[in-house]
């Protein structure tokens, strides 16, 4: 009898906790700034600003073509598109070279051997920066597809609001059962730790960016050390 009461109490507490968490996530999502609303009225012409798009790629033959095709169609045409091949063993480099032959803005950069202490895709991102010329850098994942107005509107917004680093939350396409099961948990955890309204509040110390889309001015990227190991160690409090 006692065991049943304890289990019932735990079940009720678990249900209340889940409901509270759900309510909190709904509130934070509602309070989050909507970029589609923020860009209304934007029409500034920043065509003189060269934007270097840097795409770290490792074995991305299934996605790199669609990613590059979406960048080719950008309304902001003053682009330098650098695909940094991180020792791919598939057809990634060949696909990039084929598209580069048709569009001179696209270039293939070889990441080379990753030095000690460099983590994940930080090295190819840095190698892309070293080869870049743009006043603004846009880091994009190889499995991303950008709407035609994406670069122009985000650049316009960043310039209008005088923002040195700008990131947006992507719409995630989940095709597998595993992704559909895991992504909501990851998204919920991020919203719990970094509520959007606090991340966008200058008075709050909460800050993060989505690696899928990070627009940053060159001077700020250089000032903070870019994707260098020290940046990662400082972010982890080491």
Secondary structure by P-SEA (a helix, b strand, c coil): caaaaaaaaaaaaaaaaaaaaaaaaaaaaaacccccccccccccccccbbbbbbbbbccccccaaaaaaaaaacccccbbbbbbbcccccaaaaaaaaaaaacccbbbbbbcccccccccaaaaaaaaaaaccccbbbbbccccccccaaaaaaaaaaaaacccbbbbbcccccccaaaaacaaaaaaaaaaacccccccccccccccccccbbbbcaaaaaaaccccaaaaaaaacc
